[in-house]
């Protein structure tokens, strides 16, 4: 499927304008200045930009999507440290891809996604099929799109390119209707006709309140699903809610038939998300301890899991939980995903947090 759809990345009181947010005398793209001394937590970034959809297509049981926008700075996360990956003069686009279940819309982190860009036709200085870029793109999070895979890519110029997106298959625990699916590799090649003029026509918006606590709105009508934590189901017992360095942590207990697909009598599930818009925070290391004040009723690691109803979450089978006890959540590692501006100072602390049962 080949589609070209242009979308405003955010909504708000400020009117969107067309054209670059920055520029240089040689015509290369320059992103807007960073927020000086950003707060320690989620904040509104200096600008919002539009996205262009290259296309969506099925590959095995997955549905894949490819989009692009202006090149953007982002921060790689290793452990609790962040490393700036800035825009270079050669960068043409920020290329984005993601994989999801077409039936439920659940977006899959941790699929080991790679992107290969080749020339689609022969030109003066290249042949069709010549390699332009090959990337094991970063898993990352932005306020406009939420979780996705992405990286800045340098394209030699206007023209037709082939973009092959490959997923290695989910290595996470899969439950319910996902149990026997999504484990094998799959790929699809998209046709991408790039034009510098079309990129420069993407809608942009300066955020006058950049640097203040808060977040810009995600896409109102995204061409691809947004990875959000689920709303509560009547079969789940909500145990409580807390914050871990701006990450919202919700704890649920499932029992009886609701716990059967997890091979458990009682199943403890934790979801973690941004404090605005419920965007999923994946790839964390979590351990829990349940106590009644006098003794420990349960202690163990949580398993990263994807489920048709709970989506991406952290869970484990548990014994009966004491009334009035405490659920201590230990953050062994913060979300190991890169971040666009507005998220690079948040979700990094590993102090334990507590939920009263």
PyMOL commands that set and color helices and strands:
alter all, ss='L'
color gray80, all
select helices_A, chain A and resi 176-178+196-200+257-260
alter helices_A, ss='H'
color red, helices_A
select strands_A, chain A and resi 5-7+17-18+47-49+51-59+62-69+74-78+81-85+93-101+114-119+131-135+138-142+146-153+159-167+173-175+186-194+203-206+237-244+247-255+266-273+285-291+296-301+303-307+311-317+326-333+338-340+353-356
alter strands_A, ss='S'
color yellow, strands_A
deselect
rebuild
show_as cartoon
